[in-house]
Amino acid sequence: MSKRLRVGIVGCGAIAAEKHFSGLSVIPEVDVVAFCDTIPERAVKLGEKFGAKKPGIYENYMDLIKDDSIDVIHVCTPNISHAPIAIAALKSGKHVICEKPMATTYKDAKAMCDAAIEAGKLLTIGYQYRCMSAPLYLKEMCENDELGEIYYAKAHALRRRGVPTWGVFLNEEEQGGGPLIDIGTHALDMTLWMMDNYKPKTVMGTVYKKLGDHPDCGNMFGPWDPNEYTVEDSAFGFVVMENGATIVLESSWALNTFEVHEAMCTLCGTKAGADMRGGLRIASDNHGKFYDSTPNLEEGGVAFVPGAKVLSPEQYEARNFYDAILYGAELRVKPEQALVVTQILEAIYESGKTGKPVTF
């Protein structure tokens, strides 16, 4: 495909300015030409950062989407608006990369999947932690059956004091939740991907707001306004899959714990196990003895080839998405996979409210 792609950004806050700017910087086949934000000044500022010549500046995303010259939309808005923007963009014939989580409800996420299929356009979700060296290496091990059947796993997303105090992170209406939907979504996505298991059967969840009224607690991002804190500060899930496998999901922005692990997973299989604490570790047995190994992931790039260009996770994510559009590469994050992540997260919230398990 020789045509250059014209790209529009919807939502010009920090995630667009930092993550998506970095990702697009390694895609020479694109021109970022349109910027949309409810605060037009932010759109102008981001346009200047991209160095766009005579950029289109929009306050209403529908006005941007109506531009038939735009090929791709990046959705970088609060969670509640992911679905309507993505669906509108897909229906207008544009490819879409949407920030995580896919949506705040399974219904909305399913509508996004359906819109992509009906439009014949690509949709992917921003789970860039799949593109880090340890997950890439571990995924290859899983695909080679080196861990055997993975029947127990943990998805870790724990911060001791890491409450984000900017934007709308603390607003349940805008975000759909707190740490579970913010960082727990990354850990769950990674775990399901490793297991290649997307058929949940039963979900039990507990959701807590115990520390939200105590902002002076050494938070890494500074104190917050308790009156604006309407989300949970921790949430936990117990998931049983159709094949009997078990996943435990733990997430927190604020929790009195020594165990601080974010965007990590632990896998237990019939042949070996693995975790990512202090680097990737593999636990197995050999000649009747425990055998622990730690791969050296420092050499080479993402393809582990000496001298290869090292891409950051967000750059690897962007390169894969545009390779899929331009050259027919396989999407690393498929929308139907992200759909199941949303399904489980929604079930944990529901179970937390009702005190009852959710069965699919």
Secondary structure as a PSIPRED ss2 file (coil, helix, strand):
# PSIPRED VFORMAT (PSIPRED V4.0)

   1 M C   1.000  0.000  0.000
   2 S C   1.000  0.000  0.000
   3 K C   1.000  0.000  0.000
   4 R C   1.000  0.000  0.000
   5 L E   0.000  0.000  1.000
   6 R E   0.000  0.000  1.000
   7 V E   0.000  0.000  1.000
   8 G E   0.000  0.000  1.000
   9 I E   0.000  0.000  1.000
  10 V E   0.000  0.000  1.000
  11 G C   1.000  0.000  0.000
  12 C C   1.000  0.000  0.000
  13 G C   1.000  0.000  0.000
  14 A H   0.000  1.000  0.000
  15 I H   0.000  1.000  0.000
  16 A H   0.000  1.000  0.000
  17 A H   0.000  1.000  0.000
  18 E H   0.000  1.000  0.000
  19 K H   0.000  1.000  0.000
  20 H H   0.000  1.000  0.000
  21 F H   0.000  1.000  0.000
  22 S H   0.000  1.000  0.000
  23 G H   0.000  1.000  0.000
  24 L H   0.000  1.000  0.000
  25 S C   1.000  0.000  0.000
  26 V C   1.000  0.000  0.000
  27 I C   1.000  0.000  0.000
  28 P C   1.000  0.000  0.000
  29 E C   1.000  0.000  0.000
  30 V E   0.000  0.000  1.000
  31 D E   0.000  0.000  1.000
  32 V E   0.000  0.000  1.000
  33 V E   0.000  0.000  1.000
  34 A E   0.000  0.000  1.000
  35 F E   0.000  0.000  1.000
  36 C E   0.000  0.000  1.000
  37 D C   1.000  0.000  0.000
  38 T C   1.000  0.000  0.000
  39 I C   1.000  0.000  0.000
  40 P H   0.000  1.000  0.000
  41 E H   0.000  1.000  0.000
  42 R H   0.000  1.000  0.000
  43 A H   0.000  1.000  0.000
  44 V H   0.000  1.000  0.000
  45 K H   0.000  1.000  0.000
  46 L H   0.000  1.000  0.000
  47 G H   0.000  1.000  0.000
  48 E H   0.000  1.000  0.000
  49 K H   0.000  1.000  0.000
  50 F H   0.000  1.000  0.000
  51 G C   1.000  0.000  0.000
  52 A C   1.000  0.000  0.000
  53 K C   1.000  0.000  0.000
  54 K C   1.000  0.000  0.000
  55 P C   1.000  0.000  0.000
  56 G E   0.000  0.000  1.000
  57 I E   0.000  0.000  1.000
  58 Y E   0.000  0.000  1.000
  59 E C   1.000  0.000  0.000
  60 N C   1.000  0.000  0.000
  61 Y H   0.000  1.000  0.000
  62 M H   0.000  1.000  0.000
  63 D H   0.000  1.000  0.000
  64 L H   0.000  1.000  0.000
  65 I H   0.000  1.000  0.000
  66 K C   1.000  0.000  0.000
  67 D C   1.000  0.000  0.000
  68 D C   1.000  0.000  0.000
  69 S C   1.000  0.000  0.000
  70 I C   1.000  0.000  0.000
  71 D C   1.000  0.000  0.000
  72 V E   0.000  0.000  1.000
  73 I E   0.000  0.000  1.000
  74 H E   0.000  0.000  1.000
  75 V E   0.000  0.000  1.000
  76 C C   1.000  0.000  0.000
  77 T C   1.000  0.000  0.000
  78 P C   1.000  0.000  0.000
  79 N H   0.000  1.000  0.000
  80 I H   0.000  1.000  0.000
  81 S H   0.000  1.000  0.000
  82 H H   0.000  1.000  0.000
  83 A H   0.000  1.000  0.000
  84 P H   0.000  1.000  0.000
  85 I H   0.000  1.000  0.000
  86 A H   0.000  1.000  0.000
  87 I H   0.000  1.000  0.000
  88 A H   0.000  1.000  0.000
  89 A H   0.000  1.000  0.000
  90 L H   0.000  1.000  0.000
  91 K H   0.000  1.000  0.000
  92 S C   1.000  0.000  0.000
  93 G C   1.000  0.000  0.000
  94 K C   1.000  0.000  0.000
  95 H E   0.000  0.000  1.000
  96 V E   0.000  0.000  1.000
  97 I E   0.000  0.000  1.000
  98 C E   0.000  0.000  1.000
  99 E E   0.000  0.000  1.000
 100 K C   1.000  0.000  0.000
 101 P C   1.000  0.000  0.000
 102 M C   1.000  0.000  0.000
 103 A C   1.000  0.000  0.000
 104 T C   1.000  0.000  0.000
 105 T C   1.000  0.000  0.000
 106 Y H   0.000  1.000  0.000
 107 K H   0.000  1.000  0.000
 108 D H   0.000  1.000  0.000
 109 A H   0.000  1.000  0.000
 110 K H   0.000  1.000  0.000
 111 A H   0.000  1.000  0.000
 112 M H   0.000  1.000  0.000
 113 C H   0.000  1.000  0.000
 114 D H   0.000  1.000  0.000
 115 A H   0.000  1.000  0.000
 116 A H   0.000  1.000  0.000
 117 I H   0.000  1.000  0.000
 118 E H   0.000  1.000  0.000
 119 A H   0.000  1.000  0.000
 120 G C   1.000  0.000  0.000
 121 K C   1.000  0.000  0.000
 122 L C   1.000  0.000  0.000
 123 L E   0.000  0.000  1.000
 124 T E   0.000  0.000  1.000
 125 I E   0.000  0.000  1.000
 126 G E   0.000  0.000  1.000
 127 Y C   1.000  0.000  0.000
 128 Q H   0.000  1.000  0.000
 129 Y H   0.000  1.000  0.000
 130 R H   0.000  1.000  0.000
 131 C H   0.000  1.000  0.000
 132 M C   1.000  0.000  0.000
 133 S H   0.000  1.000  0.000
 134 A H   0.000  1.000  0.000
 135 P H   0.000  1.000  0.000
 136 L H   0.000  1.000  0.000
 137 Y H   0.000  1.000  0.000
 138 L H   0.000  1.000  0.000
 139 K H   0.000  1.000  0.000
 140 E H   0.000  1.000  0.000
 141 M H   0.000  1.000  0.000
 142 C H   0.000  1.000  0.000
 143 E H   0.000  1.000  0.000
 144 N C   1.000  0.000  0.000
 145 D C   1.000  0.000  0.000
 146 E C   1.000  0.000  0.000
 147 L C   1.000  0.000  0.000
 148 G C   1.000  0.000  0.000
 149 E C   1.000  0.000  0.000
 150 I E   0.000  0.000  1.000
 151 Y E   0.000  0.000  1.000
 152 Y E   0.000  0.000  1.000
 153 A E   0.000  0.000  1.000
 154 K E   0.000  0.000  1.000
 155 A E   0.000  0.000  1.000
 156 H E   0.000  0.000  1.000
 157 A E   0.000  0.000  1.000
 158 L E   0.000  0.000  1.000
 159 R C   1.000  0.000  0.000
 160 R C   1.000  0.000  0.000
 161 R E   0.000  0.000  1.000
 162 G C   1.000  0.000  0.000
 163 V C   1.000  0.000  0.000
 164 P C   1.000  0.000  0.000
 165 T C   1.000  0.000  0.000
 166 W C   1.000  0.000  0.000
 167 G C   1.000  0.000  0.000
 168 V C   1.000  0.000  0.000
 169 F C   1.000  0.000  0.000
 170 L C   1.000  0.000  0.000
 171 N C   1.000  0.000  0.000
 172 E H   0.000  1.000  0.000
 173 E H   0.000  1.000  0.000
 174 E H   0.000  1.000  0.000
 175 Q H   0.000  1.000  0.000
 176 G C   1.000  0.000  0.000
 177 G C   1.000  0.000  0.000
 178 G C   1.000  0.000  0.000
 179 P H   0.000  1.000  0.000
 180 L H   0.000  1.000  0.000
 181 I H   0.000  1.000  0.000
 182 D H   0.000  1.000  0.000
 183 I H   0.000  1.000  0.000
 184 G H   0.000  1.000  0.000
 185 T H   0.000  1.000  0.000
 186 H H   0.000  1.000  0.000
 187 A H   0.000  1.000  0.000
 188 L H   0.000  1.000  0.000
 189 D H   0.000  1.000  0.000
 190 M H   0.000  1.000  0.000
 191 T H   0.000  1.000  0.000
 192 L H   0.000  1.000  0.000
 193 W H   0.000  1.000  0.000
 194 M H   0.000  1.000  0.000
 195 M H   0.000  1.000  0.000
 196 D C   1.000  0.000  0.000
 197 N C   1.000  0.000  0.000
 198 Y C   1.000  0.000  0.000
 199 K C   1.000  0.000  0.000
 200 P E   0.000  0.000  1.000
 201 K E   0.000  0.000  1.000
 202 T E   0.000  0.000  1.000
 203 V E   0.000  0.000  1.000
 204 M E   0.000  0.000  1.000
 205 G E   0.000  0.000  1.000
 206 T E   0.000  0.000  1.000
 207 V E   0.000  0.000  1.000
 208 Y E   0.000  0.000  1.000
 209 K C   1.000  0.000  0.000
 210 K C   1.000  0.000  0.000
 211 L C   1.000  0.000  0.000
 212 G C   1.000  0.000  0.000
 213 D C   1.000  0.000  0.000
 214 H C   1.000  0.000  0.000
 215 P C   1.000  0.000  0.000
 216 D C   1.000  0.000  0.000
 217 C C   1.000  0.000  0.000
 218 G C   1.000  0.000  0.000
 219 N C   1.000  0.000  0.000
 220 M C   1.000  0.000  0.000
 221 F C   1.000  0.000  0.000
 222 G C   1.000  0.000  0.000
 223 P C   1.000  0.000  0.000
 224 W C   1.000  0.000  0.000
 225 D C   1.000  0.000  0.000
 226 P H   0.000  1.000  0.000
 227 N H   0.000  1.000  0.000
 228 E H   0.000  1.000  0.000
 229 Y C   1.000  0.000  0.000
 230 T C   1.000  0.000  0.000
 231 V C   1.000  0.000  0.000
 232 E C   1.000  0.000  0.000
 233 D C   1.000  0.000  0.000
 234 S E   0.000  0.000  1.000
 235 A E   0.000  0.000  1.000
 236 F E   0.000  0.000  1.000
 237 G E   0.000  0.000  1.000
 238 F E   0.000  0.000  1.000
 239 V E   0.000  0.000  1.000
 240 V E   0.000  0.000  1.000
 241 M E   0.000  0.000  1.000
 242 E C   1.000  0.000  0.000
 243 N C   1.000  0.000  0.000
 244 G C   1.000  0.000  0.000
 245 A C   1.000  0.000  0.000
 246 T E   0.000  0.000  1.000
 247 I E   0.000  0.000  1.000
 248 V E   0.000  0.000  1.000
 249 L E   0.000  0.000  1.000
 250 E E   0.000  0.000  1.000
 251 S E   0.000  0.000  1.000
 252 S E   0.000  0.000  1.000
 253 W C   1.000  0.000  0.000
 254 A E   0.000  0.000  1.000
 255 L C   1.000  0.000  0.000
 256 N C   1.000  0.000  0.000
 257 T C   1.000  0.000  0.000
 258 F C   1.000  0.000  0.000
 259 E C   1.000  0.000  0.000
 260 V C   1.000  0.000  0.000
 261 H C   1.000  0.000  0.000
 262 E E   0.000  0.000  1.000
 263 A E   0.000  0.000  1.000
 264 M E   0.000  0.000  1.000
 265 C E   0.000  0.000  1.000
 266 T E   0.000  0.000  1.000
 267 L E   0.000  0.000  1.000
 268 C E   0.000  0.000  1.000
 269 G E   0.000  0.000  1.000
 270 T C   1.000  0.000  0.000
 271 K C   1.000  0.000  0.000
 272 A C   1.000  0.000  0.000
 273 G E   0.000  0.000  1.000
 274 A E   0.000  0.000  1.000
 275 D E   0.000  0.000  1.000
 276 M C   1.000  0.000  0.000
 277 R C   1.000  0.000  0.000
 278 G C   1.000  0.000  0.000
 279 G C   1.000  0.000  0.000
 280 L C   1.000  0.000  0.000
 281 R E   0.000  0.000  1.000
 282 I E   0.000  0.000  1.000
 283 A E   0.000  0.000  1.000
 284 S E   0.000  0.000  1.000
 285 D E   0.000  0.000  1.000
 286 N E   0.000  0.000  1.000
 287 H C   1.000  0.000  0.000
 288 G C   1.000  0.000  0.000
 289 K E   0.000  0.000  1.000
 290 F E   0.000  0.000  1.000
 291 Y E   0.000  0.000  1.000
 292 D E   0.000  0.000  1.000
 293 S E   0.000  0.000  1.000
 294 T C   1.000  0.000  0.000
 295 P C   1.000  0.000  0.000
 296 N C   1.000  0.000  0.000
 297 L C   1.000  0.000  0.000
 298 E C   1.000  0.000  0.000
 299 E C   1.000  0.000  0.000
 300 G C   1.000  0.000  0.000
 301 G C   1.000  0.000  0.000
 302 V C   1.000  0.000  0.000
 303 A C   1.000  0.000  0.000
 304 F C   1.000  0.000  0.000
 305 V C   1.000  0.000  0.000
 306 P C   1.000  0.000  0.000
 307 G C   1.000  0.000  0.000
 308 A C   1.000  0.000  0.000
 309 K C   1.000  0.000  0.000
 310 V C   1.000  0.000  0.000
 311 L C   1.000  0.000  0.000
 312 S C   1.000  0.000  0.000
 313 P H   0.000  1.000  0.000
 314 E H   0.000  1.000  0.000
 315 Q H   0.000  1.000  0.000
 316 Y H   0.000  1.000  0.000
 317 E H   0.000  1.000  0.000
 318 A H   0.000  1.000  0.000
 319 R H   0.000  1.000  0.000
 320 N H   0.000  1.000  0.000
 321 F H   0.000  1.000  0.000
 322 Y H   0.000  1.000  0.000
 323 D H   0.000  1.000  0.000
 324 A H   0.000  1.000  0.000
 325 I H   0.000  1.000  0.000
 326 L H   0.000  1.000  0.000
 327 Y H   0.000  1.000  0.000
 328 G C   1.000  0.000  0.000
 329 A C   1.000  0.000  0.000
 330 E C   1.000  0.000  0.000
 331 L C   1.000  0.000  0.000
 332 R C   1.000  0.000  0.000
 333 V C   1.000  0.000  0.000
 334 K C   1.000  0.000  0.000
 335 P H   0.000  1.000  0.000
 336 E H   0.000  1.000  0.000
 337 Q H   0.000  1.000  0.000
 338 A H   0.000  1.000  0.000
 339 L H   0.000  1.000  0.000
 340 V H   0.000  1.000  0.000
 341 V H   0.000  1.000  0.000
 342 T H   0.000  1.000  0.000
 343 Q H   0.000  1.000  0.000
 344 I H   0.000  1.000  0.000
 345 L H   0.000  1.000  0.000
 346 E H   0.000  1.000  0.000
 347 A H   0.000  1.000  0.000
 348 I H   0.000  1.000  0.000
 349 Y H   0.000  1.000  0.000
 350 E H   0.000  1.000  0.000
 351 S H   0.000  1.000  0.000
 352 G H   0.000  1.000  0.000
 353 K H   0.000  1.000  0.000
 354 T H   0.000  1.000  0.000
 355 G C   1.000  0.000  0.000
 356 K C   1.000  0.000  0.000
 357 P C   1.000  0.000  0.000
 358 V E   0.000  0.000  1.000
 359 T E   0.000  0.000  1.000
 360 F C   1.000  0.000  0.000
